[in-house]
Amino acid sequence: MNLLSMVKDSTKPYTRLESKFYDHFIAPSVAGFYSHFEQALGLMEGMDESLVLDVGCGGGQLLEYIAKRRPKVRAVGVDLSPDQIRRAKKRLEPYGSRMSAITASALDLPMPDNEFDLVLSIGSIKHWPDRLKGLEQCVRVLKPGSRLIVVEADRGCRHEDVAYLADKTPLPFFAKPLFRVFYLLKVAGPSLDMEEMRGLAKKLPIKKARVTRVPGLPGLMLDAVKK
């Protein structure tokens, strides 16, 4: 399996083989972050026609998570990789038209202003060539007063948190030390630390912005409201 492009240039869309690798080995560990979106999703419980955007949706795992837990919420996923979007569409077929996925760039979201009740992104911002522009796009499509939640690998993460994540990854035990090295060098390494995330947040038209470390996991979370 050729994963060189994932290592050499993280801004390129995943190929078919890379998408398959992500689906089977990375996505199950990333799912450990999903519970941190529950509060925002809970705010929409009982709200018919609430609309959620998942930026950098990959194979649609988070969209499926939302679909199962919030049967009245509609959601759209965008990803730069056509192969990831094919996987997402297949995964979301049981949920009909309320769950969809399209190929698009986070830097040029093909949605109108003030469209969504919630914008989520998990593990995607490190792949954006212009991180501020991508975040500006996320805020642009949000309705005023609505939530933006971005989760990403923490460059300043603790080794024990990476080890915990590795234990949740469906790899053979002998491969888990390699996963820890890969995560530190190629996932957290090109990502952000808390000060960088806070610096980006200050440049956005948002309020109530909080940047925190995800408890027990090697990640950061930006939680804010559009002005």
Buried (B, 14 or more C-beta within 10 A) or exposed (E): EEBEBBEEEBEBBBBEBBBBBBBEBBBBBBBBBBEBBEEBBEBBEEEEEBBBBBBBBBBBBBBBBBBEBBEEBBBBBBBBBBBBBBBBBEBBEEBEEBBBBBBBBBBEBEBEEEBBBBBBBBBBBBBBEEBBBBBBBBBBBBBEEBBBBBBBBBBBBEEEBBBBBBEBBEBEEEEBEEBBEBBBEBBBEEBBBBEBBBEBBEEBEBEEBEBEBBEEBBBBBBBBBBE
